[in-house]
């Protein structure tokens, strides 16, 4: 249940006047509690089987949970089966989760054999800086959860903030263990490597099966697998981890994405700028990136050192850094000359490549890389323009994403909470900027979730989330209000009254990163892109070689119309050619034989195997062009009714 807004165990005593509401097990918060409770059962099962295993942390995560263990030998698939059986026993035992407040010293005595837990006790109050540790210790009181059997005996315990389900039987049978991976303690390669067991838990067995079906579908759509099969991109070992190269076909899709976005941005009043990939250290010190983000940046490159003939340094070198963000350089463009209120809003856009020193274990295809291109925009506005510009930005973002075939959106407004020491800026600024974003979000008509305490320390933001073809939620675009960097860089504009004033900055990434958005689209469409994005839009397959010239003429017309079209002149039989190009997910296969040549027609074959025969060439060219211009997804003959 939630008591006065805070999640609590059902066993919690409540007082008259407390505001109490239920947390259902199938709600997002309920599932998080269920998953964390299942993680405790996993840890108990592991220590029953391997008593010497040391406990790390076991937080709930999206769609599941994990628990880290310090063990002498890695877990095997057979180990997972044994652990699952032991978990089933614990669940059937109906052990109660009982919360107990302890002092730091009491916790150290009770957990003396758990070195990782002892370290967490010392982190109390700063646990949010360690991945997953906030579920163990917070800034307030320290608690241990005892697992108590039917005889009232404590059979296991764990350091934990809670809350939990009332007893292990509540977990039911909608759970499963999934896989084992290595993970460094507290996410640092300097620390011991632990064994991480991943699992999932749902409110029912049916929900679990539905999730497992989604996983199977997701595996078929894995962008890394499709990238290889469709020859779109790769990660050559010779270049380095997390650094992609784009193959010709992938380059075509990316180019279409970028060119369409560029046209839309220019129409929307944005101006494109270009900035370098490296900068002197001082820029990132002033922006504070180097202070707060150093571990996520690549090491410095020392340049500009000068020596005399004897090798004595006559001029010290300077440290340069690969840029992790584009915003400081856009700020310098604004600052280059005096600005008036008439110059605002100023909308700068760039496809800027940035570099992040991601841990090797965090890298994942195109969705988590070390070098990526942000479709970055920064808007400089007056306070009076904030709501209007934020509205324009959100409308622009939604419209653009719809161009790419995404249309299921919801919004999340990250706001300040009541702990005022965590935030900078006046109450007046927070009130009007938060109200401005809330008005923008409400006016959109989309589902809105307000999240207190999740704002950046300097201002509120709106995150836009979208659901893909198999129901997965992806966070894409962000609209971030920022008065902080204009203050740090002393940005000014002259207002109507002649006074110098600070602009407000709006950070806005539409795709987030082009690489990640490409991966999302690739999985959303399972590689079968809409016609306008397809690397090859039309392939000609003659029934026999004698009809190839006829198709060459049609393909020549299509190319003149800007269509990416080819004729397959290989020695393969017609049916093998069709299978090959269907596997490559070409949307439109043109087939021609004697009947088509005699009548001046062509036949279409589509991705699902359906056909449409005897289409006049002029009509075929018109319909192909219309499918491209209309951004149509054409998988069947019915989709091609244009």
Long-range contacts (C-beta under 8 A, 24 or more apart in sequence): 2-29, 7-33, 7-163, 8-163, 9-97, 9-99, 9-162, 9-163, 9-164, 9-166, 10-166, 11-98, 11-99, 11-166, 12-163, 25-165, 25-170, 25-203, 26-203, 26-204, 26-207, 30-203, 31-60, 31-201, 31-202, 31-203, 32-60, 33-60, 33-163, 33-164, 33-165, 34-165, 34-170, 34-171, 34-201, 34-202, 34-203, 35-60, 35-61, 35-64, 35-65, 35-199, 35-200, 35-201, 36-60, 36-65, 36-135, 36-160, 36-164, 37-97, 37-164, 37-165, 37-168, 37-170, 37-171, 38-65, 38-87, 38-171, 38-175, 38-199, 38-201, 39-65, 39-66, 39-67, 39-199, 40-97, 40-145, 40-147, 40-158, 40-160, 40-164, 41-87, 41-90, 41-91, 41-168, 41-171, 42-67, 42-83, 42-87, 42-177, 42-197, 42-199, 43-67, 43-69, 43-158, 44-90, 44-147, 44-155, 44-156, 44-158, 45-83, 45-84, 45-86, 45-87, 45-89, 45-90, 46-83, 46-197, 47-156, 48-86, 49-79, 49-82, 49-83, 49-86, 54-113, 54-114, 54-115, 54-116, 55-114, 55-116, 55-117, 55-158, 56-116, 56-185, 56-194, 56-196, 57-116, 57-120, 57-130, 57-131, 57-132, 57-133, 57-135, 57-136, 58-132, 58-135, 58-158, 59-131, 59-132, 59-134, 59-135, 60-135, 63-200, 63-211, 64-178, 64-198, 64-199, 64-200, 64-201, 65-198, 65-199, 65-200, 65-201, 66-132, 66-183, 66-196, 66-197, 66-198, 66-199, 67-196, 67-197, 68-116, 68-183, 68-185, 68-194, 68-195, 68-196, 69-194, 69-195, 69-196, 69-197, 70-115, 70-116, 70-185, 70-192, 70-194, 70-195, 71-194, 71-195, 74-180, 74-182, 74-195, 75-180, 75-195, 75-197, 80-177, 80-180, 80-197, 83-177, 83-197, 84-176, 84-177, 87-175, 87-177, 90-147, 90-168, 91-168, 91-169, 91-171, 91-172, 92-168, 92-169, 93-149, 93-150, 93-168, 94-150, 94-167, 94-168, 94-169, 95-147, 95-148, 95-149, 95-155, 95-156, 95-167, 95-168, 96-147, 96-148, 96-166, 96-167, 97-145, 97-146, 97-147, 97-162, 97-164, 97-165, 97-166, 97-167, 97-168, 98-145, 98-146, 98-147, 98-148, 98-154, 99-143, 99-144, 99-145, 99-162, 99-163, 99-164, 100-143, 100-144, 100-145, 100-146, 101-141, 101-142, 101-143, 102-142, 102-143, 102-144, 103-142, 104-142, 107-142, 107-144, 107-159, 110-144, 110-157, 111-159, 114-159, 116-185, 117-159, 119-186, 120-159, 121-159, 130-186, 130-187, 131-186, 131-187, 133-186, 134-161, 135-160, 135-161, 136-160, 136-161, 137-161, 171-201, 172-203, 172-204, 172-205, 173-205, 173-208, 174-201, 174-202, 174-203, 174-204, 174-205, 174-206, 174-207, 174-208, 175-199, 175-200, 175-201, 175-202, 175-208, 176-200, 176-208, 176-212, 181-361, 182-361, 183-361, 184-359, 184-361, 187-359, 189-359, 214-470, 214-471, 214-472, 217-470, 218-470, 218-472, 218-523, 220-526, 221-470, 221-522, 221-523, 221-524, 221-526, 221-527, 222-365, 222-523, 223-365, 223-366, 223-367, 223-518, 223-519, 223-520, 223-522, 223-523, 224-365, 224-366, 226-522, 226-523, 226-526, 226-527, 227-365, 227-366, 227-522, 229-527, 229-583, 230-527, 230-535, 230-584, 230-585, 232-522, 232-535, 233-366, 240-370, 241-360, 241-363, 241-370, 242-358, 242-360, 242-363, 242-368, 242-369, 242-370, 242-371, 243-369, 243-370, 243-371, 244-366, 244-369, 244-371, 244-515, 248-535, 249-535, 249-536, 250-518, 250-535, 252-535, 252-564, 253-518, 253-529, 253-533, 253-534, 253-535, 254-514, 254-518, 256-532, 256-533, 257-404, 257-511, 257-514, 257-517, 257-518, 257-521, 257-533, 258-351, 258-375, 258-514, 260-403, 261-375, 261-400, 261-510, 261-511, 264-396, 264-399, 264-400, 264-403, 265-349, 265-377, 268-347, 268-392, 268-396, 269-347, 270-347, 270-348, 270-349, 270-377, 271-346, 271-347, 271-348, 271-349, 272-348, 272-349, 272-350, 273-330, 273-333, 273-348, 273-349, 273-350, 274-350, 275-323, 275-326, 275-329, 275-330, 275-333, 275-350, 275-352, 276-323, 276-329, 277-322, 277-323, 277-353, 277-355, 278-320, 278-321, 278-322, 278-323, 279-320, 279-321, 279-323, 279-328, 279-329, 280-318, 280-319, 280-320, 280-321, 281-318, 281-319, 281-320, 281-321, 283-328, 283-329, 283-332, 284-321, 284-323, 284-324, 284-328, 286-328, 286-488, 286-489, 287-325, 287-327, 287-328, 287-331, 287-485, 287-488, 287-489, 288-488, 289-324, 289-325, 289-328, 290-321, 293-324, 295-357, 296-324, 296-356, 296-357, 296-358, 297-321, 297-322, 297-324, 297-355, 297-356, 297-357, 298-322, 298-355, 298-357, 299-357, 322-354, 322-355, 323-352, 323-354, 323-355, 324-354, 324-355, 324-356, 325-354, 326-350, 326-352, 326-354, 326-374, 326-376, 326-378, 327-376, 327-378, 327-485, 327-505, 327-507, 328-485, 328-489, 330-376, 330-378, 331-378, 331-485, 331-486, 331-489, 331-491, 331-505, 332-489, 334-380, 334-491, 334-503, 335-489, 335-491, 338-492, 338-494, 339-380, 339-492, 339-493, 339-494, 339-503, 340-493, 340-494, 341-382, 341-493, 341-494, 341-495, 341-496, 343-493, 344-380, 344-381, 344-382, 344-385, 344-493, 344-503, 345-379, 345-380, 345-381, 345-382, 345-385, 345-389, 346-379, 346-380, 347-377, 347-379, 348-377, 348-378, 348-379, 348-380, 349-375, 349-376, 349-377, 350-374, 350-376, 350-377, 351-375, 351-376, 351-514, 352-376, 365-519, 366-515, 366-516, 366-518, 366-519, 367-515, 367-516, 367-519, 367-520, 368-516, 369-513, 369-515, 372-513, 372-514, 372-515, 372-516, 373-513, 373-514, 373-515, 374-509, 374-511, 374-512, 374-513, 374-514, 375-509, 375-510, 375-511, 375-513, 375-514, 376-507, 376-508, 376-509, 377-507, 377-508, 377-509, 377-510, 378-505, 378-506, 378-507, 378-508, 379-505, 379-506, 379-508, 380-486, 380-491, 380-493, 380-503, 380-504, 380-505, 380-506, 381-503, 381-504, 381-505, 381-506, 382-493, 382-495, 382-501, 382-503, 382-504, 383-432, 383-504, 386-432, 386-433, 386-436, 386-481, 386-504, 386-506, 387-436, 387-439, 387-440, 389-506, 390-436, 390-437, 390-440, 390-462, 390-479, 390-481, 390-506, 391-439, 391-440, 391-443, 393-479, 393-506, 393-508, 394-440, 394-441, 394-444, 394-462, 394-464, 394-479, 395-444, 396-510, 397-464, 397-476, 397-477, 397-479, 397-508, 397-510, 398-444, 398-446, 398-464, 400-510, 401-464, 401-466, 401-476, 401-477, 401-510, 403-631, 404-521, 404-533, 404-631, 405-521, 405-524, 405-525, 405-530, 405-631, 405-633, 406-466, 406-468, 406-524, 408-466, 408-467, 409-446, 409-464, 409-465, 409-466, 410-446, 410-447, 410-448, 410-449, 410-464, 410-465, 411-441, 411-444, 411-446, 411-447, 411-448, 411-449, 411-462, 411-463, 411-464, 411-465, 412-448, 412-449, 412-450, 412-451, 412-462, 412-463, 412-465, 413-437, 413-438, 413-441, 413-448, 413-449, 413-450, 413-451, 413-460, 413-461, 413-462, 414-451, 414-454, 414-455, 414-456, 414-460, 414-461, 414-462, 414-463, 415-450, 415-451, 415-452, 415-453, 415-454, 415-455, 415-460, 416-452, 416-453, 416-455, 416-460, 417-452, 417-453, 418-452, 419-453, 422-457, 423-455, 423-457, 423-458, 424-457, 424-458, 424-484, 425-458, 425-459, 425-483, 425-484, 429-459, 429-483, 430-459, 430-460, 433-459, 433-460, 433-481, 433-483, 433-504, 434-460, 436-481, 437-461, 437-462, 437-479, 437-481, 440-479, 456-480, 456-482, 457-484, 458-482, 458-483, 458-484, 459-483, 459-484, 468-520, 468-523, 468-524, 469-524, 469-525, 469-526, 474-520, 475-512, 476-510, 476-511, 476-512, 476-517, 476-520, 477-508, 477-509, 477-510, 477-511, 477-512, 478-507, 478-508, 478-509, 478-512, 479-506, 479-507, 479-508, 480-506, 480-507, 480-508, 481-505, 481-506, 482-506, 482-507, 525-633, 527-585, 528-585, 528-587, 528-607, 528-633, 528-635, 529-585, 529-587, 529-633, 530-587, 530-631, 530-632, 530-633, 530-634, 531-587, 531-588, 531-624, 531-627, 531-628, 531-631, 531-632, 531-633, 531-634, 532-627, 532-628, 532-629, 532-631, 532-632, 534-564, 534-585, 534-586, 534-587, 535-564, 536-564, 536-565, 536-566, 536-581, 536-584, 536-586, 537-563, 537-564, 537-565, 537-586, 537-587, 537-588, 537-624, 537-628, 538-563, 538-564, 538-565, 538-566, 538-586, 538-587, 538-588, 538-589, 538-590, 538-624, 539-565, 539-566, 539-567, 539-568, 539-581, 539-586, 539-588, 539-589, 539-590, 540-565, 540-566, 540-567, 540-568, 540-589, 540-590, 540-591, 540-592, 541-567, 541-568, 541-574, 541-577, 541-578, 541-581, 541-589, 541-590, 541-591, 541-605, 542-567, 542-568, 542-574, 542-591, 542-592, 542-593, 543-574, 543-591, 543-592, 543-593, 543-594, 544-574, 544-593, 547-592, 547-593, 547-594, 547-596, 547-597, 550-592, 550-596, 550-597, 551-590, 551-592, 551-602, 554-590, 554-592, 554-602, 554-617, 554-620, 554-621, 555-590, 557-617, 557-621, 558-621, 558-624, 561-621, 561-624, 561-625, 562-625, 562-628, 563-624, 563-625, 563-628, 578-605, 582-607, 582-609, 587-627, 587-634, 587-635, 588-624, 588-627, 588-634, 588-640, 590-620, 604-637, 604-640, 606-634, 606-635, 606-636, 606-637, 606-639, 606-640, 607-634, 607-635, 607-636, 608-635, 608-636, 610-636, 610-637, 610-638, 611-637, 612-637, 612-640
